[in-house]
Amino acid sequence: MMSNNPYKRGPVSAPSGRIKARTKVIVPLVLLLAISGLFGDRTNIGQRFLSEIRRLCDGYFRFGTWANLPETYWEELYKDVNNYIATDRDYPPYDPTNIGYALTLMSCPEDDYQPGVDTQFDPGHAFYDAAAVLKYSICHQTYPTGSDYNSTMYAIVHPDAIRCSGPNGETYDRVKVLTDLGYHVLIHGDPIATKDIQDPAVRDNVYDDAGLRDLMKLYAFKFDHHPAVVMVDFRTLMVDSIDTHLDQFIASDKQVMYTTHYPTSDDPTGRNRAAKTSWFMLKPDPNVLADIVDTYKTTSFNPDTSNHHTAGWDSSGVGDFPKQYGTDGILHYYYNTLNPDQIWKTDRCQLGNDNSDPMKVDSSGNVVCRDPYTCQDCRTYSMDTIQVAEMITVCGEPWKCYYDDNWDSNTKPLCEEFHRRWFATRIQYEDSHWHGGPPTDRSGTYKSDVFLGFCHTDGIVGYDRMIDDKLAPASCDANTVTTEAVSTLHFLGGKTQEQIIKLEAGETTASTTACVSGSVTKVGREQPYNIGIVIDVSGSTGGGFGGTPVGDVNGDGNSDTILDAEIASIIEVMDFIAAAADLGNYNVDIGLVSFSTEATYHGRFQPSDPSDPTQANPALVAELEAMRSGGYTHFDDALDKVIEYFQEAPTDRTNLLFFLSDGIPNVPGDGDNEEPVGYQNNVPAALMYDSELAILDQYDVQRMAIGVGSGSDIREGYGLDMIDNTPDDVTGETAIQVTSSDELTDALLSNPIVGQVMNFQLSVNGVQQPQVDLSTVKSGPTGFSFGQFIVSGLNPEKGSLNTVTAKMTMDFDGDESTVDDQHVLTTSNDIIGTLF
């Protein structure tokens, strides 16, 4: 289908999730990062600065060609490798036509510092986009449009707001992002210490309100190398030139130009409202800054709102509104109460239009004007009469693809136009100044006439970022959580087996997808594992063996011997581990012992190749293939040597022992008062293992003894039967006998679970995953495993709770009509969204 969107471009990769640790940086209290070379030559400094300012309004993708970059998260382009060292302040020279614009960053979105009222309006996942569009909207309304004014864009950044985590957990340097976009960055600490605040009402309540860091905005008063400075935030969008306002303000004797938020009470006094610092124009003066700070420290605050005329700062009535303890509150008090002659009261519908409804229903049910002093309806203004728009509560942030189908007929047109203008500004930036950057996908169909193809759905998940995430190499979250549940299967009129289901998934997700895996096994046989492998290499293992031919595995010139079958079967177990999604070097450790007249402990091995985990460990394979047959059969010494392995193996694991022998013990042991006799089959001195078995029991070793060939002895009370302590849950038999290579492999890879899987479902937030069914469950020596699956349907928005549920139905005999021998194993795992 042809698109009617003129801005459409090709698709890019979707994001995936990953989490890494984040580190902070300690920096000096104040730091200005000047763009390199900006002030190297003081000759014709005004002209040089003007040229540089214009250059900084351009944007460049500074990393070569996006298509040639390795798969990565965009935040990794701005790695936190910079250590910022304090330098002397190096501001631009005074220029009567150069206006400063100040954006303030007080914290990272994931920080513990989260005041009661948000004053930063952090764009999170769209940080790059919001910073670029804000700056470009200001630059575009200055020199390129015939304006008489230039602009310098500042970012005032708290030390704790430098290194932040992106939604995928990649720690990146926001200062580097901002400097690459042409911002002048100043790093400032808290402007006021809590201990210096005299009034306890302010001291005790500021963090439940705007927080002390909000006062960092006041540093804009220090930029006295500009005739005027404008405070802005990420939601500010300059849509037209403000030259007329600048001309009038600069020529006046006024100190500030601003408008206020609507009053929040039914008793508007003209004072119980906050100044709007999303667009606040001021004439910078460090002395004024010092006076405001001193006023904040020393002024009393009346928190009693029963009388709005006496509440707030110095009981002046400036209080009882959000951000009353922050910059918005103290500025309105300082100017409205202490210095009213210094205010230029401006038109809220032209400078800072947020498309708010001017009417409300009061406590008596009457429809009244929210501000009886200036009852303007900003919704009626056309875009050609607005200079500054604010994407605040009513219309919402564009990078969240916010659209309210319940907007009334008065609100909808301007909100749509605000969003349309923001996205058109982004397109202008990309098409005119986005040199070498990745193409964006403008094929989104969600409200495409408003969002211009940048939104695929509503919410932050649907927004197409300017630098979107490529699929990173590690697609699954390394930080996982495992949940489990135990249930008992009843069968054969009184027999039981406890079974456990486990589900593993990432702790967090910044994507609509996540990696999920799990297993069902017998209680007591759960991962991780230490596996002791004991192989009989006595002379009789050189004899022939039936079943599928395995060849001359050990290269001794004889093919298809018992020893060849033993080695081949063990290698096949290693191959199984290497291929299994839930097994590997991280959760399986191998101890290898061979025995004949004497036993040899060959050491510990990883099951898989460290350099290629999909293959068996070549060192272990080589050790196996070097074995040769010869000698007698010494069970006792074999047990002694495998004890050495379990004594040095990792702790807190399931300990398993596979004991393979084709013959009958005939070498006397030691440690149990054995009589010294000659080599005789099943002589009592060759069958005394009490001390060895007691030690193995101390390590909770589950011992499986396998008689290899018809010459082996698995009779009750004899060697292999004595060693085995894992009776079959159905038959009760202990040691087993195999007579072919196929039976030997099957025995080593046998599933300990009783019963059959009749049904398997995996769901996300109650919706079953269609790609997961019975065929995706794999049987193996640990039980049943499933995954890793890439499941979909998660909500990645920060704080959202996503529930993944695994449900498996087991039946002993496979007959679904008999329910007495059935049970259902189910467990759920919660994944928290981190996309902000």
N, C-alpha and C positions, 0 to 999 in steps of 0.2 A: 504494500500500500504506500502510495506517495505521501510524504509529510507536507503539511502546509506551514511548517515552521522554517522560516528563512535562515535560522541560526543553527540548524542541525549539523552535527558532525558525527564522525565514526565513534564506535564504542571503545571503552577502555576496560581493564580488568577490574573485577570486584574485589573488595577488601577481605582480609582474613585476620584471625585473631592470634595474638601472642602477647605474653607478659614478661617484662623484665624489671629488675629492681631499679629504683630511682635514687639518685644521689643529689644532695644539695651542695651549694657552693657558698663559701664565706667570702664576702666582698667588702670593701671599704664602704663607709656610710654614703659617700657621694661620689659619683663618677659620671663624666660625660664622655660618650663615645663619639668622637668627631669622625666624619667620613674621611677616608684617607685622601690626603692631598688638598683638602678643601681650603686650608688656610696657609699653605706653604709659601705663598708669595703675597705680600701685603700691597703690592703695586696695583693701583686701580681695584682696590678690594671690593668696592661696591659693585662694580661691573662684573668682576670675577665671581662674586657670590651669587649675583643674579643668574649668571650662566650656569653655575653649579646647581642652584635651586631648581632651575628648569630641567636640568639633566636628571635630578633626583625624582622628578615627577614621572619619568619613564620607569618601566619595570623590566627586568631581565631575568630569564631563567639561567642561572649561573653555573649549571652543571653539565654543559654539553647538550647532547641530544638525548631526550628522555627515552626514546626507543632503545638506545644503546646502553642504558644504565642497567645494572643487575637488578633482579627482582628484589624489591625492598619496600619498606614503608616510607612514606615521604618524610616522616620526622627524622629518619636516619640520614637524610641529606644535611640536616642541621644538628649533627651530633654534639653532645655536651662535652667538648674537649677544650673549651676556651676558659682560661683563668683571667679574669678582668682585674687589671691593676689600675689604681687610682692615678689620674693625671690632672694637671691644672685645667680649670674650666676654660673652654675655648669656644665661646659663643660666637655667632655671626656678629659682624659690626652693626652698629645701629643704622637702620635704614627706615625712613619714615613711610616707605611703601611695603615693607615686609611684615606680614602678620604671622604671629605664632599660633599654632594649634597644638593643644596638649591632651594626650590620651594617657590615662593612668592605669597601671596593672599592679594590683596589690598582692595577688596570690596565684597559685596554680589551681585549676579546678578540683584536683584530687587532694588538696591540702586539708589538714585539720583546721586551719584557720578558715572558718565559715561563719561570718557574722550573721546576726538574725535577719538582716535586710541586705539583699544583694545590691551592690552599687557598682560592680565591675561589668556585669552582664557578659561574662566570658563566652566567646563563641566556640570554645572547645575544639571539636573536630574540624571546624571551619576557621581556625585562627588565621591561617595564611590568607584566606579569601577575604575575611572581614577586615583585616588590617589593610589589604591591598585596595579594596573597594572604597573604604573610608578615605584613605589618603588620595586616591585618584579622584574621588568626587570633589575634594577640596582643591586639588591641583587643577582640575579641569575647569573650575569656575574662577580661576585666577588668570594666569598669564595667557593661556591659549585662547581665551574668549574675548580678548581686548580689555581685560580688567586693568585698572590702575594699580593693582596690588599683587604682590607675590606672596608665597606662603612657605613657612618652614614647619615641618611636622615633627613634634616631639613625642617621645614615649617616656613617661616617668615610671620606672620599674622598681619594685621592691626586691631586695636580694633573694627572697624566697619565691619570687615569680620568674626567675631566670631559667632554671632547669625544670621543665614540666614533663609529665608523662602524657603522651598521646593516647588515643582510645585503645590502641593495640599494646600499650605499655612501653613503647619506645621512648626513652628519655631524650628530649631534644632541647636546644638552646633557643629560647624565644628572642633573646637579644640579637642573635645572629639573623633570625628571620626578619626582625624589624629593621636592622641595619641594611640588609640586602634589599629591602623594600624602600630604602631611602629615608627612614626615620633617624632623627638624632635621639639617642637613648641616654637618659640620665638615670643612674641607679641611686635610689634614696632609701634610707631606713625610715622607721616610724618618726613622724615629725614631732610627736609629743610622747613623753613617757607617762605611763599610767600614774606613777607615784607623784607626778607634778600637777595632777588635776586635784584641785582643792575641794570641789563639791562632791560628796559621796554619791549623790544621785547620778551624776555624770560618770564618775569613776566606776560605779557598780553596774550601770545599765548600758554603757556604750557598746559592749560586745554583743548584747542582745539586739542592738539596733544596727547602725552602719559599720561599727568597728572603728578603732583608732586609725587604721591604715587608710581609711577613706579620706582622712585629712591630708594625705599626700597630694591630693588635687590642688591644695593651696600653694604648692611650690610654683605653680604657674605665675604667681605674683613676683617671682624672682627674675623673670625673663625681661628685664628692663631694657634690653637691646632691641625691643620691638615697641612700636607705638601702641599696639593692642595685642592681646592674647585671648584665644577662645578655648575654653574647656569643652571637650567633646568626649563621647564614648562610642563603643562599637555600633550602637544603634543609630548614630547620627548619619544623615545622608544630605549633603549639600546638593540641591537640585538647581540652583540659580545663583547668580552673582549677588553678593551682599555689599557691593561697593557703596551704594547709597547710605546704608546703615553705618558703614565704616567712616565715610566722610563726615556724617553728622556726629557720630560718637567721638571721633578723634578731635574734631573741632570744638566739642563741648567742654564744659568744666566738670562733667560727670566722671565718676570713677568706674562704675560698672553698668552694664546693660544686660538685663535678664528678665525672664518671666518666671512665674511660679506654677507649681502643681495646683490642682484644684484642692480646696479645703476638704478634709476628711470627716468633719463633724457637721451636725445640723445647725450649728451656730457659727457661721463664717464671720470672722472678725476682721479679715484683711491681714491678719498676722498668723493665724494658725494654719500655715501652709509652708511647704518647703520650696526653696529656690531650685530651679531646674539647672543642674550642672551638666546635663547632656548637651546643652548649648548655653554657655555663660561667657559673655565678653567682659574683659577687664583691662584697665590700664595698669601694667605691672609696676610695682613699687616694693622693693624689699622691706621698707619701713612699714608699709601697710601690712605685709605678711607678718612681721614681728608683732604688730599691734593685734591682729586677729588671733594669733597664737596665744598671746598673753590674755586676751579676752576669754578665750576658751578655757585656759587654765584657771582663771580667777573668778569667773562669773558663776553665781549660784543658779540652780535650776529647780523649779518647782514641778514635781511630777504629778501633782494633784490636778486632775482634769475636770473636776466637778464644776469649775468656773473657767471657761476658755479664755476669759479676759486676763486672768491672773496666773495661768499655767505657763510652764516653759522657762526659757532663759530669763533670769532676773525677774520672774513673775510678770513678763511683758506681754504674755499671750502668744509668743512665738514658741509653740510646742504642740503636743498632741497630734503628731503626724509621723509617718515613717521617715527615717533618716533625720529625726530631730536632733540627735546627738552627733550627726555627721557634718560633712561640709555643707550640705544643703540647708541644714538647720542653723549652723553658726553664721553662715553668710547672710541668711535672711534676717537674723537678729542683728548682726553687725551693721547692716545697711538700712533695713527697714525701721529699726528702733534707734540705733545710735547715730547713724549718718544718713538720714532719709534724703537729704539734699544731694547725695552722691549717686542716686539711682536714676538711670534712664529706663523708665518702664516701657517695655516694647510689646509688640503685638504677638501674642502666643501663636496665632494662626499663620503668621508669616515666618517667624524664626522659632522653630521647634514645634511645628504642627504634628500632633500625635493622633489626630482624628478622633478625639474623645467626644462623647456625648456631653453637652454642657448641662443637661437636665438630669435630675434624679428624683426619686420618691423619698420624701423625708419621713421621720418617725411617725408623723400624723397621717401619712398616706397621701400627702399633697405632692404634686409634681412641681418642683421648684428649680430655680437656676442654681447650679453648684457654686457659682461665683456671681453674687448679685451686683458686684461692682463692674464687671466686664462680662456680660452674658453673651459672649460670642459663640457662634456655632462654627467651629473650624472645619466641620465636615462639608460645609457649603462652599469652601474655597476651592478654586480650580488650581491645577498644578502651575499655571503660569503666573499665579499670584503668591506662590509659596517659594521661599528661598531655602529653608531648611526643614526637612522632614525627620521625624523620629519614629523608628520602628519599635514602638514600645508595646505595652500590654494589649492594646486594642487590635492592632494589625499583626503583631508578632514578628519575630526575627525571620528574615528571608531564608537563612541557612537551615531553618527548621521546617521549611516548606509549609509554613503555617497558613491555613485557610479555614475560616469558620463559615460553614454553610448557613449558619443562623445569623450572620450579619444582616442587619436590617437595610432597607433601601437607602437610608441616609449614610450608613457606614461603609457599605460594600464598595461603591465606586472609588473612593479615595484610597482605601486599603489596597484594592487591586492595583491602582495606579502607583502607590508607593512601592509595592513589590515589583511591578513591571519596571519601574524606573531603576530600582536597585540592580535588577538582573540586566537591564540594558546598559547600566554603567559598568557592570562586570564584563559584558561583551565588548564594550568600547575599550576597556583596559586590555582584554585579551587580544583583540584584533589590532590595536594600535601600538601597544607597548609590551606585549607578552612575547618576547623574542626567544625562540628556542624551547619554549615550554611544552609540556604534553598537551595534545589536543583533548578537549573535554567532550563528553557525550551530551549533545543537546537534543537527544531523542526522547527525553522524558515526556510521558503523555499525561501526567497529572497536572491539571489546570494549566496546560501548556500556553494558553493565551495570556496567563498571568506570570508564570514562572519561566516562560520562554524556553522550555525544553530542559531545564536543569533539575527538575523534580520528577521522580518516578512514582513516589507515593508521598503521603503526608508524613511529617515527622523527620527527624534528623537522619533516619535510615535512608530516606528517599532522595536526599540531597546529593548532587554530583559535585564533588569538590574540585577546585582548580588544579591541585596536585593530588590526584587520587592515589590510593594505595595500590601498588602492584601486588600480585600474590607473592608473599615472602617465602623464602626457602622452607622454613619450619611452619607448616600450616596448622599444626596442632599445638594447643597450649601445653607448655612444659610444666606448668603448675596445675596439678590435678587434685581432685578430691574423689575418694572412693567410698561408696555406700554399700551396705550389705544387709542381707536378711537371711535367717535360717528357718528351714521348715523340715518336717519329718515325713518321709515316705513310708507308709505301712504296706506290707505285702505278705503273702503266704501265711495268712492267719496268725500273725504275731511277730513276724520279723520286721525290723525297722532299719532305716538308714537316714542319718541327718545329712541334709544337703544345704549348701550355702550358695546364694547368688550374689555376685558383686558387679557393681556398675561404676565405671571410671569415666570422668569427664573433666573438662577444664573448670577452674574456679570462676573464670570470667569470660566474657565474649564482647568484642566490639563489632561483631558481624552477625548476620542472620543465620549463620551456620556454626557448627561446633563438631569436634571429634569426640566420638563415644565408643567405648569398648567394654567388654565384661566377660564374665565366666560363671559357670555353675560347676561346683565340685563337691566332693565329699568333705564333710567337716573333718579337719585334721590334715587335709591334703592340700591346703591353700598355698599359694605363692607367698614369698619366694622360696627357692629350694637349694639345699645342698644335696647333691647326689653322689653317693659312693658307688663306684662300679668295680666289682671284683670278678675277674675272668680266670677260669681254669685253663692253664697252658700245659698240663701234664702230658705225658707221652701219648695217652689214649686220644687226646684231642686232634692228633694227626690222622685219625681214621676218617673215612668218608661219611658224608651226611646227606640226607635226602632233601627233597623240596626244590624250589627254584634255584638253579645253579648260581653261585655267587662268584665262581672263578678262584684264581689263586690270589686272594686278597693280600696276603702277607709276603708274597713273592718267594716262598720257600721251595718252589718247584712242584708243589702238590696242590691240586685244585679241589675245591668243594669239600674241604675237610671241616670237621666240627669247629676247629679254631677259626677257619675262614668265615664260617657262618656266625660265630660269636662276634668277630671283629666287624663284619658287615652289618650286623644288626645294631651294634652300638653306634656305628657311623650313621646308620639310618635314623637313630634317635637324635643324634646331633643335627642331622639335616632337618628333622622335624622341628627342633627348637629354633633353628635359624630361620625357618619359614613361618613360624607361628607369630601372630601379631602380638600375643601377650607373653611371649617368652624370649629371653635373650641374655646377653652377658650381664645385664643390669639386675636380673633376678634369678639366675641359675649359676651355680658353681659346681664344678666336677672334680672328684677325687678318683684317681685311677690306681688300681692294685691288680697285679697278676700273681699267680701262684702255681707252683708245682711242688717239688720237694721243699722249697723255701718260697716265701712270698716277697714281692718287691713293691714298695710304694713309689709310684712314678711321679707323684706330686699333684698339685692343684692346677686345673685348667679352666679357661673360659670355654664354653661350648661352641661359640661362633668366632669366626675370624675377626680380630679387632679392627682390621682395615676394611673388611667387607662383611658386615653382620648377617648378610643373607647366605653366607657359606659356612660350612663347618670349619672349626679351628684347625688349620693345617698342622700346627704343632701337636695337637691331640691325635689327629689322624696318623701322623708320622709315628707317634709313640705306639699306637695300636698296630700299625702295619709292620713294625719292627719285632713284634712278638713271635717267638718260635716255640714249638711243642717239644716236650721232653721232661722226664722226671716223674716223681710220685705225686700224691695228692694230699696236701697239708692244709686242711680247713682251719685249724687252730691258728696257724701263723697268718693265714689270710685275714682272719678276724683281727688279730693283733695289729696288722698293718693298716687296715681300714679305720681302726680306732684312732690311729695317728692323724688320719685325715679329718675326722670329725672333731678332734681336739683343736685343730687349727682353722677349721672352716668358720665362716661368718656366723655370728650368733643370731638369735631371734628369727630362725628360719625353720621350715619344714625339712626334716632330715630323712632322706630316703636311701635305701641300700638295695642294689640289684646284685645278687650273688649267683653266678653262673658256674655250673660244674657238670661235667659229663660222666663223672665217675663216683667212686666211693672213697671216703677218707681213709688213709692207711698210714699216716705219719703221726706218731704220738705228739701231743701238745705239751704245754707247760702252764704253770700258774694255777692248776687245779689238782695238785698232788697226783699227776699221772704217773703210772709205772713205766719205767723205761723198757720198752719192748721193741721188737723189730717191726718192719713195715708189713702190716697185715690189714686187710680190709675190715672195716668196722670193729677193729679191736677197741675195747673200752677206752684205752688211753688216747685214741684218736677221736673220741666222741665226747670229750669233757670240755665244755665251753662255758661253764657257769660264770666264771670271772669275766670273760670277754662279753658275754651277753648282758651281764649286769651293767657293765660300763656303757654299752650301747643303749641300754634302757635309760641310763642317766641322761643321755643325749636325746631321748625320745626318738630313736631311729626306727623308722618303719621299714622292716626287712622283707623283701620279696626274694625267695629262693626258687631257682628254676633248674630243674634237671634237664640237661641237654643230651638227648639221645636215649635209646632204650636201655643202655647200660647204667644209667644213673639210678640212684636209690632215693625214692621220695617216701618210703614207708614211714609210718608214724613211729616216732621215737628214735629215728636215725638222723644222720647228719643234716641233710637239707631241711627236713621237717623240724628239727630242733632250732635251726637258725631262723626259719620263717615265723613271723609273728603277725602276718596279715591274712587271716583266714578270709575266704571268699564270703561276702555278705549273704549270698544265696545258698551255696552248697556247704559252707563251713570248712572247705578244704584249705590246707595251708600250701606247702610246696607243690608246684605243678611240674609235669614232665612234658617236654616238647620233642617231636621226632622229625622235624623238618625246619629248614631255614625260615619258611613262611610262618610257622607256628611260633618260632622264637621271636621273630620281629613283632608279631601280633601280641605276644605276651608282654614284651617290653613297652609296647605302645597301647596296652589295653586300658580302657576307660574304667576308672574306679566307681563310676556312678551306676547305680542300679536303676533300670528302667529306660524308657524311651521318651524322647522329646516329641510331644504331640502338637504343640503350638508355640509360636514365639512372636511377640509383638514388641515394638519399640515405638514410643510416642513422645512427642514434644508438645508441651502445653495442651495435652489431651488429644492431639491430632496424630494418628498413626502414620509412621513413615512407610511409604509404599515400597521402598526398595529393600525393606527388611522383612524376611519371612523365615520359614523353617529351613529353607535351603542355605541360608547364611550362617547357620549354626554348625560349627566344626567340632568333631569328636577327637579326643586325644588322650594321652596318658595322665593329664591333669583333670580331665572331665570334659565339659563342653565349653567352647569359647565363641564369642561373637565380636565382630569388629576388627579393626577400627572402621566405623562408619562416619561419614560426613552427613550429619543430620541437619535439617533446615527448619525454618519456621520460628526461630528465636527472635525475641525483641531485644536488640542490643543497647537500647537507650539506658543511660546511667541509672542504676538503682533498680532496674526492672528484674523481676524474678522469673526465670524460665525453669520449668520442671521437665526433666527427662525421665521417663519411666520404662523399665524393662519388665516384661512379664513372660514367664515360661511355664508351660504345663507339662508335667512329667507323668507317665503312666508305666506301671511295672511291666505289664504284659502286652501293651500296645492296643488293648481293647478298650475303646473309649466308652463302651456301654457299661463297663464295670467301673464304678467311681470309687470303690473302697480302696483301690490301690493307685489312686491318683492324688496329686497335690499341685498347687500353683505356687511358684516362687516369684515374688515381685519386689522390686526396690526402686527408689526414685532418687534423683540427684538434682540439686538446684544449681543453676548457672546464673551468675549475676551479670547484668549488662553494664558495660563501662563506657559506652559511646556518649560523649557529651558535646 
